[in-house]
Amino acid sequence: MPDTADATELLAAAQQGLGDTLRILLLVSIVGGALLAWFLLRGYRTDEGDGGDGDTGRDANA
């Protein structure tokens, strides 16, 4: 039964390649989460060096 042997080899090859895909997906998710956190949290930054009045450097007249 050569068909069974070929199917078993294909199944083993497919299972072996799944680890690399999941590793890349995990890495991209972690990097994406870090970038998203940085983007969201940068709006809450206050400049403490100018007296601590909470001025973010934006023009008050705009």
N, CA, C and O atoms as a Tripos MOL2 file, in Angstrom:
@<TRIPOS>MOLECULE
protein
  248   247    62     0     0
PROTEIN
NO_CHARGES

@<TRIPOS>ATOM
      1 N           0.8140   -1.1880    0.0000 N.3       1 MET1
      2 CA          0.0000    0.0000    0.0000 C.3       1 MET1
      3 C           0.8670    1.2640    0.0000 C.2       1 MET1
      4 O           1.0670    1.8710    1.0520 O.2       1 MET1
      5 N           1.3650    1.6520   -1.1260 N.am      2 PRO2
      6 CA          2.1810    2.8530   -1.1940 C.3       2 PRO2
      7 C           1.3880    4.1340   -0.9440 C.2       2 PRO2
      8 O           1.9570    5.1270   -0.4910 O.2       2 PRO2
      9 N           0.0780    4.1320   -1.2320 N.am      3 ASP3
     10 CA         -0.7300    5.3270   -1.0080 C.3       3 ASP3
     11 C          -0.7820    5.6870    0.4750 C.2       3 ASP3
     12 O          -0.7510    6.8660    0.8300 O.2       3 ASP3
     13 N          -0.8610    4.7010    1.3220 N.am      4 THR4
     14 CA         -0.9060    4.9510    2.7660 C.3       4 THR4
     15 C           0.4160    5.5170    3.2580 C.2       4 THR4
     16 O           0.4220    6.4000    4.1160 O.2       4 THR4
     17 N           1.5180    5.0360    2.7440 N.am      5 ALA5
     18 CA          2.8340    5.5330    3.1470 C.3       5 ALA5
     19 C           3.0230    6.9820    2.6940 C.2       5 ALA5
     20 O           3.5850    7.7940    3.4300 O.2       5 ALA5
     21 N           2.5600    7.3040    1.5030 N.am      6 ASP6
     22 CA          2.6830    8.6730    1.0070 C.3       6 ASP6
     23 C           1.8310    9.6380    1.8350 C.2       6 ASP6
     24 O           2.2650   10.7470    2.1460 O.2       6 ASP6
     25 N           0.6310    9.2130    2.1850 N.am      7 ALA7
     26 CA         -0.2480   10.0540    2.9880 C.3       7 ALA7
     27 C           0.3410   10.2740    4.3750 C.2       7 ALA7
     28 O           0.2260   11.3680    4.9260 O.2       7 ALA7
     29 N           0.9610    9.2620    4.9410 N.am      8 THR8
     30 CA          1.5650    9.3820    6.2680 C.3       8 THR8
     31 C           2.7510   10.3440    6.2360 C.2       8 THR8
     32 O           2.9360   11.1410    7.1560 O.2       8 THR8
     33 N           3.5490   10.2660    5.1790 N.am      9 GLU9
     34 CA          4.6900   11.1820    5.0530 C.3       9 GLU9
     35 C           4.2250   12.6280    4.8810 C.2       9 GLU9
     36 O           4.8260   13.5420    5.4470 O.2       9 GLU9
     37 N           3.1670   12.8390    4.1100 N.am     10 LEU10
     38 CA          2.6390   14.1920    3.9250 C.3      10 LEU10
     39 C           2.0750   14.7390    5.2360 C.2      10 LEU10
     40 O           2.2450   15.9170    5.5490 O.2      10 LEU10
     41 N           1.4090   13.8820    5.9920 N.am     11 LEU11
     42 CA          0.8550   14.3120    7.2690 C.3      11 LEU11
     43 C           1.9600   14.6820    8.2530 C.2      11 LEU11
     44 O           1.8370   15.6630    8.9860 O.2      11 LEU11
     45 N           3.0280   13.9100    8.2720 N.am     12 ALA12
     46 CA          4.1610   14.1980    9.1560 C.3      12 ALA12
     47 C           4.8470   15.5020    8.7550 C.2      12 ALA12
     48 O           5.2680   16.2670    9.6230 O.2      12 ALA12
     49 N           4.9640   15.7610    7.4770 N.am     13 ALA13
     50 CA          5.5910   16.9990    7.0080 C.3      13 ALA13
     51 C           4.7270   18.2080    7.3420 C.2      13 ALA13
     52 O           5.2550   19.2660    7.6850 O.2      13 ALA13
     53 N           3.4230   18.0700    7.2470 N.am     14 ALA14
     54 CA          2.5200   19.1770    7.5620 C.3      14 ALA14
     55 C           2.5620   19.5030    9.0480 C.2      14 ALA14
     56 O           2.5180   20.6760    9.4180 O.2      14 ALA14
     57 N           2.6460   18.5100    9.8920 N.am     15 GLN15
     58 CA          2.7040   18.7400   11.3290 C.3      15 GLN15
     59 C           4.0300   19.3630   11.7350 C.2      15 GLN15
     60 O           4.0740   20.1400   12.6890 O.2      15 GLN15
     61 N           5.0860   19.0480   11.0530 N.am     16 GLN16
     62 CA          6.3960   19.5780   11.3860 C.3      16 GLN16
     63 C           6.4850   21.0720   11.0600 C.2      16 GLN16
     64 O           7.1280   21.8180   11.7980 O.2      16 GLN16
     65 N           5.8650   21.5160    9.9910 N.am     17 GLY17
     66 CA          5.9290   22.9100    9.5730 C.3      17 GLY17
     67 C           5.0360   23.8410   10.3670 C.2      17 GLY17
     68 O           5.1920   25.0580   10.2690 O.2      17 GLY17
     69 N           4.1210   23.3240   11.1380 N.am     18 LEU18
     70 CA          3.1870   24.1530   11.8820 C.3      18 LEU18
     71 C           3.8820   24.9130   13.0140 C.2      18 LEU18
     72 O           3.4450   26.0060   13.3760 O.2      18 LEU18
     73 N           4.9420   24.3600   13.5710 N.am     19 GLY19
     74 CA          5.6450   25.0190   14.6730 C.3      19 GLY19
     75 C           6.2530   26.3460   14.2670 C.2      19 GLY19
     76 O           6.1980   27.3060   15.0370 O.2      19 GLY19
     77 N           6.8260   26.4240   13.0890 N.am     20 ASP20
     78 CA          7.4210   27.6800   12.6100 C.3      20 ASP20
     79 C           6.3470   28.7450   12.4090 C.2      20 ASP20
     80 O           6.5590   29.9120   12.7370 O.2      20 ASP20
     81 N           5.2050   28.3500   11.8770 N.am     21 THR21
     82 CA          4.1160   29.2980   11.6510 C.3      21 THR21
     83 C           3.6090   29.8650   12.9660 C.2      21 THR21
     84 O           3.3930   31.0710   13.0770 O.2      21 THR21
     85 N           3.4190   29.0180   13.9510 N.am     22 LEU22
     86 CA          2.9470   29.4850   15.2520 C.3      22 LEU22
     87 C           3.9890   30.3540   15.9500 C.2      22 LEU22
     88 O           3.6300   31.2970   16.6550 O.2      22 LEU22
     89 N           5.2540   30.0540   15.7660 N.am     23 ARG23
     90 CA          6.3230   30.8570   16.3620 C.3      23 ARG23
     91 C           6.3290   32.2590   15.7570 C.2      23 ARG23
     92 O           6.4800   33.2450   16.4790 O.2      23 ARG23
     93 N           6.1680   32.3520   14.4540 N.am     24 ILE24
     94 CA          6.1230   33.6550   13.7850 C.3      24 ILE24
     95 C           4.8750   34.4250   14.2070 C.2      24 ILE24
     96 O           4.9450   35.6290   14.4520 O.2      24 ILE24
     97 N           3.7420   33.7460   14.2920 N.am     25 LEU25
     98 CA          2.4960   34.3800   14.7150 C.3      25 LEU25
     99 C           2.6150   34.9230   16.1360 C.2      25 LEU25
    100 O           2.1480   36.0280   16.4120 O.2      25 LEU25
    101 N           3.2250   34.1710   17.0300 N.am     26 LEU26
    102 CA          3.4120   34.6160   18.4030 C.3      26 LEU26
    103 C           4.3330   35.8360   18.4610 C.2      26 LEU26
    104 O           4.0510   36.7850   19.1920 O.2      26 LEU26
    105 N           5.4120   35.8220   17.7100 N.am     27 LEU27
    106 CA          6.3480   36.9440   17.6840 C.3      27 LEU27
    107 C           5.6820   38.2080   17.1430 C.2      27 LEU27
    108 O           5.8540   39.2890   17.7060 O.2      27 LEU27
    109 N           4.9300   38.0800   16.0670 N.am     28 VAL28
    110 CA          4.2410   39.2340   15.4800 C.3      28 VAL28
    111 C           3.1860   39.7680   16.4500 C.2      28 VAL28
    112 O           2.9980   40.9810   16.5440 O.2      28 VAL28
    113 N           2.5060   38.8920   17.1620 N.am     29 SER29
    114 CA          1.5000   39.3230   18.1280 C.3      29 SER29
    115 C           2.1280   40.0980   19.2790 C.2      29 SER29
    116 O           1.5840   41.1150   19.7090 O.2      29 SER29
    117 N           3.2570   39.6360   19.7780 N.am     30 ILE30
    118 CA          3.9280   40.3190   20.8810 C.3      30 ILE30
    119 C           4.4300   41.6890   20.4430 C.2      30 ILE30
    120 O           4.2440   42.6760   21.1550 O.2      30 ILE30
    121 N           5.0610   41.7540   19.2810 N.am     31 VAL31
    122 CA          5.5660   43.0370   18.7770 C.3      31 VAL31
    123 C           4.3990   43.9870   18.4900 C.2      31 VAL31
    124 O           4.4790   45.1770   18.7970 O.2      31 VAL31
    125 N           3.3380   43.4770   17.9140 N.am     32 GLY32
    126 CA          2.1660   44.3110   17.6450 C.3      32 GLY32
    127 C           1.5160   44.8220   18.9130 C.2      32 GLY32
    128 O           1.0770   45.9710   18.9670 O.2      32 GLY32
    129 N           1.4500   43.9820   19.9360 N.am     33 GLY33
    130 CA          0.8920   44.4150   21.2170 C.3      33 GLY33
    131 C           1.7360   45.4900   21.8710 C.2      33 GLY33
    132 O           1.2030   46.4330   22.4570 O.2      33 GLY33
    133 N           3.0460   45.3550   21.7750 N.am     34 ALA34
    134 CA          3.9390   46.3700   22.3390 C.3      34 ALA34
    135 C           3.7870   47.7020   21.6050 C.2      34 ALA34
    136 O           3.7480   48.7590   22.2350 O.2      34 ALA34
    137 N           3.7020   47.6540   20.2970 N.am     35 LEU35
    138 CA          3.5240   48.8920   19.5260 C.3      35 LEU35
    139 C           2.1610   49.5340   19.8030 C.2      35 LEU35
    140 O           2.0590   50.7590   19.8790 O.2      35 LEU35
    141 N           1.1270   48.7240   19.9510 N.am     36 LEU36
    142 CA         -0.2010   49.2500   20.2640 C.3      36 LEU36
    143 C          -0.2110   49.8950   21.6430 C.2      36 LEU36
    144 O          -0.7830   50.9710   21.8170 O.2      36 LEU36
    145 N           0.4160   49.2530   22.6240 N.am     37 ALA37
    146 CA          0.4910   49.8260   23.9670 C.3      37 ALA37
    147 C           1.2520   51.1440   23.9460 C.2      37 ALA37
    148 O           0.8350   52.1040   24.5950 O.2      37 ALA37
    149 N           2.3690   51.2110   23.2070 N.am     38 TRP38
    150 CA          3.1330   52.4480   23.1130 C.3      38 TRP38
    151 C           2.2920   53.5600   22.4820 C.2      38 TRP38
    152 O           2.3000   54.6980   22.9510 O.2      38 TRP38
    153 N           1.5740   53.2210   21.4250 N.am     39 PHE39
    154 CA          0.7680   54.2170   20.7250 C.3      39 PHE39
    155 C          -0.3510   54.7430   21.6150 C.2      39 PHE39
    156 O          -0.6180   55.9450   21.6210 O.2      39 PHE39
    157 N          -1.0060   53.8680   22.3610 N.am     40 LEU40
    158 CA         -2.1110   54.2970   23.2140 C.3      40 LEU40
    159 C          -1.6240   55.0460   24.4560 C.2      40 LEU40
    160 O          -2.2560   56.0120   24.8840 O.2      40 LEU40
    161 N          -0.5220   54.6130   25.0250 N.am     41 LEU41
    162 CA         -0.0490   55.2080   26.2660 C.3      41 LEU41
    163 C           0.7120   56.5140   26.0640 C.2      41 LEU41
    164 O           0.8880   57.2700   27.0190 O.2      41 LEU41
    165 N           1.1680   56.7960   24.8440 N.am     42 ARG42
    166 CA          1.9300   58.0290   24.6510 C.3      42 ARG42
    167 C           1.0430   59.2620   24.7760 C.2      42 ARG42
    168 O           1.5530   60.3590   25.0030 O.2      42 ARG42
    169 N          -0.2530   59.1110   24.6370 N.am     43 GLY43
    170 CA         -1.1680   60.2340   24.8030 C.3      43 GLY43
    171 C          -1.3540   60.6320   26.2530 C.2      43 GLY43
    172 O          -1.8070   61.7430   26.5260 O.2      43 GLY43
    173 N          -1.0180   59.7610   27.1930 N.am     44 TYR44
    174 CA         -1.1620   60.0590   28.6130 C.3      44 TYR44
    175 C           0.1000   60.6420   29.2270 C.2      44 TYR44
    176 O           0.1430   60.9120   30.4270 O.2      44 TYR44
    177 N           1.1280   60.8350   28.4090 N.am     45 ARG45
    178 CA          2.3990   61.3510   28.9030 C.3      45 ARG45
    179 C           2.2560   62.8150   29.3030 C.2      45 ARG45
    180 O           1.6390   63.6070   28.5900 O.2      45 ARG45
    181 N           2.8320   63.1650   30.4480 N.am     46 THR46
    182 CA          2.8800   64.5630   30.8770 C.3      46 THR46
    183 C           4.3330   64.9520   31.0590 C.2      46 THR46
    184 O           5.1690   64.1410   31.4560 O.2      46 THR46
    185 N           4.6160   66.2090   30.7610 N.am     47 ASP47
    186 CA          5.9720   66.7320   30.9250 C.3      47 ASP47
    187 C           6.1110   67.2700   32.3420 C.2      47 ASP47
    188 O           5.4990   68.2840   32.6770 O.2      47 ASP47
    189 N           6.8970   66.6150   33.1710 N.am     48 GLU48
    190 CA          7.0820   67.0170   34.5600 C.3      48 GLU48
    191 C           8.1440   68.1020   34.7050 C.2      48 GLU48
    192 O           8.2230   68.7400   35.7550 O.2      48 GLU48
    193 N           8.9520   68.3260   33.6910 N.am     49 GLY49
    194 CA         10.0510   69.2720   33.7890 C.3      49 GLY49
    195 C           9.6340   70.7280   33.6930 C.2      49 GLY49
    196 O          10.4270   71.5980   34.0530 O.2      49 GLY49
    197 N           8.4430   71.0360   33.2320 N.am     50 ASP50
    198 CA          8.0430   72.4270   33.0270 C.3      50 ASP50
    199 C           7.1090   72.9430   34.1200 C.2      50 ASP50
    200 O           6.3620   73.8930   33.8860 O.2      50 ASP50
    201 N           7.1340   72.3580   35.2690 N.am     51 GLY51
    202 CA          6.2920   72.8280   36.3590 C.3      51 GLY51
    203 C           5.1630   71.8690   36.6840 C.2      51 GLY51
    204 O           4.4800   72.0430   37.6930 O.2      51 GLY51
    205 N           4.9550   70.8730   35.8610 N.am     52 GLY52
    206 CA          3.9540   69.8600   36.1490 C.3      52 GLY52
    207 C           2.5230   70.3140   35.9600 C.2      52 GLY52
    208 O           1.6230   69.7940   36.6190 O.2      52 GLY52
    209 N           2.2840   71.2880   35.0620 N.am     53 ASP53
    210 CA          0.9190   71.7510   34.8570 C.3      53 ASP53
    211 C           0.1550   70.8780   33.8580 C.2      53 ASP53
    212 O          -1.0050   71.1590   33.5560 O.2      53 ASP53
    213 N           0.7780   69.8460   33.3530 N.am     54 GLY54
    214 CA          0.1120   68.9250   32.4480 C.3      54 GLY54
    215 C           0.1260   69.3700   31.0090 C.2      54 GLY54
    216 O          -0.5580   68.7620   30.1850 O.2      54 GLY54
    217 N           0.8590   70.3850   30.6690 N.am     55 ASP55
    218 CA          0.9470   70.8740   29.3020 C.3      55 ASP55
    219 C           1.6610   69.8400   28.4380 C.2      55 ASP55
    220 O           2.7620   69.3940   28.7630 O.2      55 ASP55
    221 N           1.0340   69.4730   27.3580 N.am     56 THR56
    222 CA          1.6320   68.4630   26.4760 C.3      56 THR56
    223 C           2.3490   69.0970   25.3000 C.2      56 THR56
    224 O           2.7830   68.3840   24.3950 O.2      56 THR56
    225 N           2.4860   70.4210   25.2860 N.am     57 GLY57
    226 CA          3.1790   71.0740   24.1950 C.3      57 GLY57
    227 C           2.2620   71.5130   23.0720 C.2      57 GLY57
    228 O           2.7320   72.0570   22.0720 O.2      57 GLY57
    229 N           0.9900   71.2940   23.2100 N.am     58 ARG58
    230 CA          0.0320   71.7140   22.1780 C.3      58 ARG58
    231 C          -0.2970   73.1830   22.3640 C.2      58 ARG58
    232 O          -0.2150   73.7080   23.4740 O.2      58 ARG58
    233 N          -0.6650   73.8390   21.2880 N.am     59 ASP59
    234 CA         -1.0090   75.2540   21.3240 C.3      59 ASP59
    235 C          -2.3870   75.4250   21.9550 C.2      59 ASP59
    236 O          -3.3500   74.8180   21.4870 O.2      59 ASP59
    237 N          -2.5010   76.2180   22.9820 N.am     60 ALA60
    238 CA         -3.7610   76.4080   23.6990 C.3      60 ALA60
    239 C          -4.7490   77.2210   22.8780 C.2      60 ALA60
    240 O          -5.9540   77.1250   23.1100 O.2      60 ALA60
    241 N          -4.2780   78.0140   21.9280 N.am     61 ASN61
    242 CA         -5.1700   78.8700   21.1420 C.3      61 ASN61
    243 C          -5.7660   78.1590   19.9320 C.2      61 ASN61
    244 O          -6.6560   78.6940   19.2720 O.2      61 ASN61
    245 N          -5.2850   76.9700   19.6440 N.am     62 ALA62
    246 CA         -5.7500   76.2700   18.4400 C.3      62 ALA62
    247 C          -7.0960   75.6350   18.6410 C.2      62 ALA62
    248 O          -7.6260   75.0090   17.7240 O.2      62 ALA62
@<TRIPOS>BOND
     1     1     2 1
     2     2     3 1
     3     3     4 2
     4     3     5 am
     5     5     6 1
     6     6     7 1
     7     7     8 2
     8     7     9 am
     9     9    10 1
    10    10    11 1
    11    11    12 2
    12    11    13 am
    13    13    14 1
    14    14    15 1
    15    15    16 2
    16    15    17 am
    17    17    18 1
    18    18    19 1
    19    19    20 2
    20    19    21 am
    21    21    22 1
    22    22    23 1
    23    23    24 2
    24    23    25 am
    25    25    26 1
    26    26    27 1
    27    27    28 2
    28    27    29 am
    29    29    30 1
    30    30    31 1
    31    31    32 2
    32    31    33 am
    33    33    34 1
    34    34    35 1
    35    35    36 2
    36    35    37 am
    37    37    38 1
    38    38    39 1
    39    39    40 2
    40    39    41 am
    41    41    42 1
    42    42    43 1
    43    43    44 2
    44    43    45 am
    45    45    46 1
    46    46    47 1
    47    47    48 2
    48    47    49 am
    49    49    50 1
    50    50    51 1
    51    51    52 2
    52    51    53 am
    53    53    54 1
    54    54    55 1
    55    55    56 2
    56    55    57 am
    57    57    58 1
    58    58    59 1
    59    59    60 2
    60    59    61 am
    61    61    62 1
    62    62    63 1
    63    63    64 2
    64    63    65 am
    65    65    66 1
    66    66    67 1
    67    67    68 2
    68    67    69 am
    69    69    70 1
    70    70    71 1
    71    71    72 2
    72    71    73 am
    73    73    74 1
    74    74    75 1
    75    75    76 2
    76    75    77 am
    77    77    78 1
    78    78    79 1
    79    79    80 2
    80    79    81 am
    81    81    82 1
    82    82    83 1
    83    83    84 2
    84    83    85 am
    85    85    86 1
    86    86    87 1
    87    87    88 2
    88    87    89 am
    89    89    90 1
    90    90    91 1
    91    91    92 2
    92    91    93 am
    93    93    94 1
    94    94    95 1
    95    95    96 2
    96    95    97 am
    97    97    98 1
    98    98    99 1
    99    99   100 2
   100    99   101 am
   101   101   102 1
   102   102   103 1
   103   103   104 2
   104   103   105 am
   105   105   106 1
   106   106   107 1
   107   107   108 2
   108   107   109 am
   109   109   110 1
   110   110   111 1
   111   111   112 2
   112   111   113 am
   113   113   114 1
   114   114   115 1
   115   115   116 2
   116   115   117 am
   117   117   118 1
   118   118   119 1
   119   119   120 2
   120   119   121 am
   121   121   122 1
   122   122   123 1
   123   123   124 2
   124   123   125 am
   125   125   126 1
   126   126   127 1
   127   127   128 2
   128   127   129 am
   129   129   130 1
   130   130   131 1
   131   131   132 2
   132   131   133 am
   133   133   134 1
   134   134   135 1
   135   135   136 2
   136   135   137 am
   137   137   138 1
   138   138   139 1
   139   139   140 2
   140   139   141 am
   141   141   142 1
   142   142   143 1
   143   143   144 2
   144   143   145 am
   145   145   146 1
   146   146   147 1
   147   147   148 2
   148   147   149 am
   149   149   150 1
   150   150   151 1
   151   151   152 2
   152   151   153 am
   153   153   154 1
   154   154   155 1
   155   155   156 2
   156   155   157 am
   157   157   158 1
   158   158   159 1
   159   159   160 2
   160   159   161 am
   161   161   162 1
   162   162   163 1
   163   163   164 2
   164   163   165 am
   165   165   166 1
   166   166   167 1
   167   167   168 2
   168   167   169 am
   169   169   170 1
   170   170   171 1
   171   171   172 2
   172   171   173 am
   173   173   174 1
   174   174   175 1
   175   175   176 2
   176   175   177 am
   177   177   178 1
   178   178   179 1
   179   179   180 2
   180   179   181 am
   181   181   182 1
   182   182   183 1
   183   183   184 2
   184   183   185 am
   185   185   186 1
   186   186   187 1
   187   187   188 2
   188   187   189 am
   189   189   190 1
   190   190   191 1
   191   191   192 2
   192   191   193 am
   193   193   194 1
   194   194   195 1
   195   195   196 2
   196   195   197 am
   197   197   198 1
   198   198   199 1
   199   199   200 2
   200   199   201 am
   201   201   202 1
   202   202   203 1
   203   203   204 2
   204   203   205 am
   205   205   206 1
   206   206   207 1
   207   207   208 2
   208   207   209 am
   209   209   210 1
   210   210   211 1
   211   211   212 2
   212   211   213 am
   213   213   214 1
   214   214   215 1
   215   215   216 2
   216   215   217 am
   217   217   218 1
   218   218   219 1
   219   219   220 2
   220   219   221 am
   221   221   222 1
   222   222   223 1
   223   223   224 2
   224   223   225 am
   225   225   226 1
   226   226   227 1
   227   227   228 2
   228   227   229 am
   229   229   230 1
   230   230   231 1
   231   231   232 2
   232   231   233 am
   233   233   234 1
   234   234   235 1
   235   235   236 2
   236   235   237 am
   237   237   238 1
   238   238   239 1
   239   239   240 2
   240   239   241 am
   241   241   242 1
   242   242   243 1
   243   243   244 2
   244   243   245 am
   245   245   246 1
   246   246   247 1
   247   247   248 2
@<TRIPOS>SUBSTRUCTURE
     1 MET1         2 RESIDUE 1 A MET
     2 PRO2         6 RESIDUE 1 A PRO
     3 ASP3        10 RESIDUE 1 A ASP
     4 THR4        14 RESIDUE 1 A THR
     5 ALA5        18 RESIDUE 1 A ALA
     6 ASP6        22 RESIDUE 1 A ASP
     7 ALA7        26 RESIDUE 1 A ALA
     8 THR8        30 RESIDUE 1 A THR
     9 GLU9        34 RESIDUE 1 A GLU
    10 LEU10       38 RESIDUE 1 A LEU
    11 LEU11       42 RESIDUE 1 A LEU
    12 ALA12       46 RESIDUE 1 A ALA
    13 ALA13       50 RESIDUE 1 A ALA
    14 ALA14       54 RESIDUE 1 A ALA
    15 GLN15       58 RESIDUE 1 A GLN
    16 GLN16       62 RESIDUE 1 A GLN
    17 GLY17       66 RESIDUE 1 A GLY
    18 LEU18       70 RESIDUE 1 A LEU
    19 GLY19       74 RESIDUE 1 A GLY
    20 ASP20       78 RESIDUE 1 A ASP
    21 THR21       82 RESIDUE 1 A THR
    22 LEU22       86 RESIDUE 1 A LEU
    23 ARG23       90 RESIDUE 1 A ARG
    24 ILE24       94 RESIDUE 1 A ILE
    25 LEU25       98 RESIDUE 1 A LEU
    26 LEU26      102 RESIDUE 1 A LEU
    27 LEU27      106 RESIDUE 1 A LEU
    28 VAL28      110 RESIDUE 1 A VAL
    29 SER29      114 RESIDUE 1 A SER
    30 ILE30      118 RESIDUE 1 A ILE
    31 VAL31      122 RESIDUE 1 A VAL
    32 GLY32      126 RESIDUE 1 A GLY
    33 GLY33      130 RESIDUE 1 A GLY
    34 ALA34      134 RESIDUE 1 A ALA
    35 LEU35      138 RESIDUE 1 A LEU
    36 LEU36      142 RESIDUE 1 A LEU
    37 ALA37      146 RESIDUE 1 A ALA
    38 TRP38      150 RESIDUE 1 A TRP
    39 PHE39      154 RESIDUE 1 A PHE
    40 LEU40      158 RESIDUE 1 A LEU
    41 LEU41      162 RESIDUE 1 A LEU
    42 ARG42      166 RESIDUE 1 A ARG
    43 GLY43      170 RESIDUE 1 A GLY
    44 TYR44      174 RESIDUE 1 A TYR
    45 ARG45      178 RESIDUE 1 A ARG
    46 THR46      182 RESIDUE 1 A THR
    47 ASP47      186 RESIDUE 1 A ASP
    48 GLU48      190 RESIDUE 1 A GLU
    49 GLY49      194 RESIDUE 1 A GLY
    50 ASP50      198 RESIDUE 1 A ASP
    51 GLY51      202 RESIDUE 1 A GLY
    52 GLY52      206 RESIDUE 1 A GLY
    53 ASP53      210 RESIDUE 1 A ASP
    54 GLY54      214 RESIDUE 1 A GLY
    55 ASP55      218 RESIDUE 1 A ASP
    56 THR56      222 RESIDUE 1 A THR
    57 GLY57      226 RESIDUE 1 A GLY
    58 ARG58      230 RESIDUE 1 A ARG
    59 ASP59      234 RESIDUE 1 A ASP
    60 ALA60      238 RESIDUE 1 A ALA
    61 ASN61      242 RESIDUE 1 A ASN
    62 ALA62      246 RESIDUE 1 A ALA
